Amino acid sequence: MMKSERKIAMIFQHVKAEDEDHLDVSFWLNKTVSERLSEVSRLRKNYFTWVNGFFPEKIEKVFQQRKL
């Protein structure tokens, strides 16, 4: 049996569990606001499609305002 070379290199990085949150926050803070919003929109669309089988035409805006 002949060994074939990988076409894609295996890349990984060991991360300690206590460092994971810091790295996640760091990653997203290095993205632009538009990149972050774009990703939130993509995740939201994927979630609604997964749960309901479709993405709704309208989504109600709901928020709670607190007095500081």
MIRO-976373 format. One record per residue: residue number from 0; residue in three letters; chain; y, z, x of N, C-alpha, C, O, CB in turn. Coordinates in Angstrom, 2 decimals. Atoms other than C-alpha are relative to their C-alpha. Glycine has a CB too. Example, Ala and Ser with C-alpha at 12.3 -4.5 7.8 and 13.67 -1.06 7.14 Angstrom:
REM MIRO-976373
SITE, logu, tormi, gudo, n.y, n.z, n.x, ca.y, ca.z, ca.x, c.y, c.z, c.x, o.y, o.z, o.x, cb.y, cb.z, cb.x
SITE, 0, ALA, A, -1.19, 0.00, 0.89, -4.50, 7.80, 12.30, 1.20, 0.00, 0.90, 1.18, 0.66, 1.94, 0.03, 1.25, -0.99
SITE, 1, SER, A, -1.19, -0.06, -0.82, -1.06, 7.14, 13.67, 1.09, 0.73, -0.77, 2.20, 0.90, -0.26, 0.46, -1.42, 0.41
***
This chain:
REM MIRO-976373
SITE, logu, tormi, gudo, n.y, n.z, n.x, ca.y, ca.z, ca.x, c.y, c.z, c.x, o.y, o.z, o.x, cb.y, cb.z, cb.x
SITE, 0, MET, A, -1.17, 0.00, 0.85, 0.00, 0.00, 0.00, 1.24, 0.00, 0.89, 1.34, 0.80, 1.83, 0.00, 1.22, -0.96
SITE, 1, MET, A, -1.19, 0.16, -0.83, 3.34, -1.04, 1.43, 1.18, 0.80, -0.56, 1.43, 0.77, -1.76, 0.37, -1.48, 0.11
SITE, 2, LYS, A, -1.16, -0.77, 0.44, 6.39, 1.24, 1.30, 1.20, -0.92, -0.13, 1.49, -1.71, 0.77, 0.32, 1.15, 1.00
SITE, 3, SER, A, -1.21, 0.81, 0.16, 9.50, -0.40, -0.11, 1.23, 0.88, 0.24, 1.21, 2.07, -0.04, 0.05, -0.66, -1.42
SITE, 4, GLU, A, -1.23, -0.74, -0.27, 12.98, 0.62, 0.91, 0.76, 0.20, -1.31, 0.72, -0.65, -2.20, 0.88, -0.73, 1.04
SITE, 5, ARG, A, -0.81, -0.28, 1.18, 15.23, 2.23, -1.67, 1.22, -0.91, -0.01, 1.83, -1.17, 1.03, 0.43, 1.48, -0.03
SITE, 6, LYS, A, -1.19, 0.82, 0.13, 17.99, 0.01, -2.99, 1.23, 0.87, -0.22, 2.36, 0.48, 0.10, -0.15, -1.00, -1.15
SITE, 7, ILE, A, -1.09, -0.95, 0.24, 20.08, 3.02, -3.99, -0.32, 1.28, 0.76, -1.40, 1.85, 0.61, 0.19, 0.28, -1.54
SITE, 8, ALA, A, 0.21, -1.21, -0.79, 20.48, 5.95, -1.64, 0.01, 1.23, -0.90, 0.82, 1.32, -1.83, 1.07, 0.13, 1.09
SITE, 9, MET, A, 0.02, -1.26, 0.74, 19.58, 9.38, -3.00, 1.08, 0.91, 0.58, 1.06, 1.23, 1.77, -1.42, 0.69, 0.07
SITE, 10, ILE, A, -1.10, -0.85, -0.44, 22.69, 11.54, -2.81, 0.04, 1.23, -0.89, -0.01, 1.13, -2.11, 1.37, -0.77, -0.06
SITE, 11, PHE, A, -0.11, -1.24, 0.75, 22.92, 15.16, -3.83, 0.76, 1.02, 0.82, 0.94, 0.87, 2.03, -1.38, 0.54, -0.40
SITE, 12, GLN, A, -0.75, -1.05, -0.67, 24.86, 18.28, -3.03, -0.45, 1.33, -0.58, -0.41, 1.53, -1.79, 1.54, -0.20, -0.14
SITE, 13, HIS, A, 0.36, -1.33, 0.46, 23.63, 21.86, -3.20, 1.28, 0.77, -0.31, 2.19, 0.82, 0.51, -0.87, 0.76, 1.07
SITE, 14, VAL, A, -1.18, -0.77, 0.40, 26.14, 24.00, -5.09, -0.47, 1.37, -0.49, -1.37, 1.46, -1.33, 0.82, -0.75, -1.10
SITE, 15, LYS, A, 0.32, -1.35, 0.45, 25.95, 27.75, -5.53, 0.51, 0.15, -1.43, 1.57, -0.38, -1.78, 0.62, 1.08, 0.93
SITE, 16, ALA, A, -0.36, -0.17, 1.40, 26.08, 28.80, -9.18, 1.40, 0.59, -0.16, 2.14, 0.19, -1.06, -1.02, 0.89, -0.70
SITE, 17, GLU, A, -1.33, -0.63, 0.13, 29.17, 30.96, -8.59, 1.13, -0.97, 0.37, 2.28, -0.74, -0.01, 0.08, 1.25, 0.89
SITE, 18, ASP, A, -1.03, 0.98, -0.38, 31.02, 27.95, -7.12, 0.12, -1.15, -1.00, 1.08, -1.92, -0.95, -0.31, -0.57, 1.38
SITE, 19, GLU, A, 0.06, 1.14, 0.91, 30.11, 25.54, -9.92, 1.23, -0.11, -0.90, 1.81, -1.19, -1.02, -1.25, 0.09, -0.85
SITE, 20, ASP, A, -1.17, 0.03, 0.87, 32.93, 26.50, -12.32, 1.25, -0.41, 0.76, 2.05, -1.21, 0.27, 0.21, 1.36, -0.65
SITE, 21, HIS, A, -1.16, 0.32, -0.82, 35.52, 26.32, -9.56, 0.03, -1.50, 0.33, 1.08, -2.14, 0.27, -0.01, 0.83, 1.30
SITE, 22, LEU, A, 0.08, 1.42, -0.33, 34.31, 22.84, -8.56, 0.29, -0.87, -1.22, 0.94, -1.91, -1.10, -1.38, -0.34, 0.57
SITE, 23, ASP, A, -0.27, 0.75, 1.24, 34.39, 21.64, -12.20, 1.49, -0.01, -0.29, 2.06, -1.07, -0.58, -0.77, 0.61, -1.18
SITE, 24, VAL, A, -1.44, -0.10, 0.27, 37.95, 22.89, -12.69, 0.77, -0.83, 1.02, 1.70, -1.56, 0.67, 0.46, 1.48, 0.04
SITE, 25, SER, A, -0.64, 0.77, -1.07, 38.98, 21.42, -9.37, -0.10, -1.50, -0.25, 0.88, -2.24, -0.10, -0.63, 0.36, 1.35
SITE, 26, PHE, A, 0.23, 1.43, 0.27, 37.47, 18.05, -10.27, 0.95, -0.50, -1.08, 1.60, -1.53, -0.91, -1.47, -0.23, -0.43
SITE, 27, TRP, A, -0.83, 0.46, 1.12, 39.34, 17.82, -13.59, 1.49, 0.14, 0.28, 2.28, -0.65, -0.24, -0.36, 0.77, -1.26
SITE, 28, LEU, A, -1.42, -0.13, -0.35, 42.64, 19.07, -12.17, 0.47, -1.12, 0.91, 1.67, -1.42, 0.97, 0.25, 1.34, 0.67
SITE, 29, ASN, A, -0.34, 1.13, -0.86, 42.52, 16.20, -9.69, 0.09, -1.32, -0.75, 0.48, -2.34, -0.18, -1.01, -0.12, 1.11
SITE, 30, LYS, A, -0.09, 1.20, 0.84, 42.34, 13.69, -12.57, 1.37, -0.02, -0.68, 1.99, 1.03, -0.88, -1.15, -0.05, -1.06
SITE, 31, THR, A, -1.26, 0.10, 0.72, 45.42, 12.39, -14.33, -0.19, 0.45, -1.44, -1.32, 0.53, -1.93, 0.56, -1.46, 0.05
SITE, 32, VAL, A, 0.06, -0.42, 1.40, 46.27, 13.55, -17.84, -0.67, -1.08, -0.84, -1.50, -0.78, -1.70, 1.42, 0.32, -0.54
SITE, 33, SER, A, 0.60, 1.08, 0.79, 45.35, 10.14, -19.23, -1.50, -0.13, 0.24, -2.24, -0.45, -0.68, 0.69, -1.33, 0.32
SITE, 34, GLU, A, 1.44, 0.03, -0.29, 41.95, 10.22, -17.47, -0.72, 1.13, -0.73, -1.81, 0.93, -1.26, -0.25, 0.10, 1.52
SITE, 35, ARG, A, 0.62, -1.14, 0.70, 41.23, 13.66, -18.93, -0.07, -0.25, -1.50, -1.09, 0.01, -2.13, 0.79, 1.29, 0.28
SITE, 36, LEU, A, -0.01, 0.29, 1.44, 42.28, 12.62, -22.44, -0.99, -1.09, -0.36, -1.65, -1.02, -1.40, 1.40, -0.40, -0.45
SITE, 37, SER, A, 0.95, 1.09, 0.21, 40.24, 9.45, -22.17, -1.43, 0.54, -0.04, -2.23, 0.13, -0.89, 0.14, -1.07, 1.10
SITE, 38, GLU, A, 1.34, -0.57, -0.03, 37.14, 11.46, -21.27, -0.27, 0.88, -1.21, -1.37, 0.85, -1.76, -0.20, 0.80, 1.28
SITE, 39, VAL, A, 0.16, -0.82, 1.19, 37.70, 13.94, -24.10, -0.25, -0.90, -1.21, -1.12, -0.60, -2.04, 1.25, 0.90, -0.23
SITE, 40, SER, A, 0.18, 0.94, 1.11, 38.01, 11.02, -26.53, -1.39, -0.64, 0.04, -2.04, -0.80, -1.00, 1.08, -1.10, 0.04
SITE, 41, ARG, A, 1.33, 0.60, -0.14, 34.83, 9.42, -25.16, -1.09, 0.98, -0.42, -2.01, 0.62, -1.14, -0.23, -0.47, 1.45
SITE, 42, LEU, A, 0.99, -1.02, 0.34, 32.86, 12.66, -25.46, 0.02, 0.30, -1.50, -1.03, 0.46, -2.12, 0.26, 1.29, 0.79
SITE, 43, ARG, A, -0.15, -0.26, 1.43, 34.21, 13.28, -28.96, -0.65, -1.11, -0.83, -1.36, -0.84, -1.79, 1.49, 0.13, -0.37
SITE, 44, LYS, A, 0.60, 1.14, 0.72, 33.21, 9.78, -30.11, -1.52, 0.04, 0.11, -2.23, -0.18, -0.87, 0.55, -1.33, 0.56
SITE, 45, ASN, A, 1.46, -0.09, -0.19, 29.73, 10.18, -28.60, -0.60, 1.12, -0.84, -1.66, 0.93, -1.44, -0.33, 0.24, 1.48
SITE, 46, TYR, A, 0.51, -1.14, 0.77, 29.28, 13.59, -30.27, -0.06, -0.33, -1.49, -1.09, -0.14, -2.13, 0.87, 1.24, 0.23
SITE, 47, PHE, A, -0.02, 0.32, 1.42, 30.35, 12.44, -33.74, -1.02, -1.07, -0.35, -1.66, -1.00, -1.40, 1.40, -0.46, -0.42
SITE, 48, THR, A, 0.98, 1.06, 0.24, 28.19, 9.33, -33.47, -1.41, 0.56, 0.04, -2.26, 0.17, -0.76, 0.16, -1.14, 1.04
SITE, 49, TRP, A, 1.31, -0.63, -0.12, 25.21, 11.42, -32.39, -0.31, 0.86, -1.22, -1.41, 0.79, -1.77, -0.08, 0.85, 1.29
SITE, 50, VAL, A, 0.21, -0.91, 1.12, 25.65, 14.01, -35.17, -0.07, -0.74, -1.33, -0.98, -0.50, -2.13, 1.11, 1.05, -0.04
SITE, 51, ASN, A, -0.12, 0.66, 1.31, 26.65, 11.72, -38.05, -0.58, -1.41, -0.05, -0.78, -1.96, -1.14, 1.43, -0.05, -0.39
SITE, 52, GLY, A, 0.49, 1.37, -0.03, 25.31, 8.37, -36.93, 1.14, -1.02, 0.00, 0.90, -2.22, 0.09, -0.90, -0.25, -1.17
SITE, 53, PHE, A, -1.18, 0.88, -0.03, 28.85, 6.95, -37.01, 1.22, 0.83, 0.40, 1.19, 2.06, 0.33, 0.24, -0.70, -1.39
SITE, 54, PHE, A, -1.26, -0.68, -0.33, 32.38, 7.78, -35.88, 0.93, -0.15, -1.18, 1.18, -1.28, -1.62, 0.65, -0.59, 1.32
SITE, 55, PRO, A, -0.86, 0.09, 1.19, 34.71, 8.65, -38.80, 1.30, -0.75, 0.28, 1.83, -0.71, 1.40, 0.31, 1.40, -0.52
SITE, 56, GLU, A, -1.27, 0.73, -0.15, 37.79, 6.50, -39.40, 1.16, 0.96, 0.18, 2.09, 0.69, 0.94, 0.24, -0.90, -1.21
SITE, 57, LYS, A, -1.06, -1.01, -0.09, 39.96, 9.59, -39.84, -0.60, 1.35, 0.33, -1.66, 1.72, -0.19, 0.81, 0.07, -1.31
SITE, 58, ILE, A, 0.40, -1.36, -0.32, 39.64, 13.02, -38.33, 1.19, 0.90, -0.30, 2.30, 0.65, 0.16, -0.46, 0.14, 1.50
SITE, 59, GLU, A, -1.08, -0.91, 0.39, 41.64, 15.86, -39.78, 0.49, 0.79, 1.21, -0.30, 1.31, 1.99, -0.47, 0.97, -1.11
SITE, 60, LYS, A, -0.59, -0.79, -1.09, 44.03, 17.50, -37.34, 0.08, 1.46, -0.46, 0.72, 1.77, -1.47, 1.42, -0.55, 0.41
SITE, 61, VAL, A, 0.01, -1.42, 0.34, 43.47, 21.24, -37.40, 0.41, 0.78, 1.24, -0.13, 0.57, 2.33, -1.42, 0.45, -0.52
SITE, 62, PHE, A, -0.37, -0.86, -1.11, 45.20, 23.78, -35.22, 0.53, 1.31, -0.55, 0.97, 1.38, -1.71, 1.04, -0.68, 0.92
SITE, 63, GLN, A, -0.54, -1.30, 0.38, 46.24, 27.40, -35.33, 1.10, 0.34, 0.99, 0.92, 0.22, 2.20, -1.12, 1.12, -0.01
SITE, 64, GLN, A, -1.13, -0.34, -0.86, 49.59, 28.49, -34.01, 0.12, 1.51, 0.08, 0.12, 2.21, -0.94, 1.32, -0.63, -0.53
SITE, 65, ARG, A, -0.15, -1.44, -0.19, 49.97, 31.93, -32.50, 1.42, 0.30, 0.44, 2.06, -0.49, 1.13, -1.01, 0.54, 1.05
SITE, 66, LYS, A, -1.29, -0.47, -0.49, 53.16, 33.84, -31.99, -0.25, 0.74, 1.30, -1.15, 1.58, 1.39, 0.72, 0.90, -1.04
SITE, 67, LEU, A, 0.16, -0.67, -1.30, 53.55, 34.93, -28.39, 0.90, 1.19, 0.14, 0.89, 1.86, 1.17, 0.26, -0.96, 1.13
***
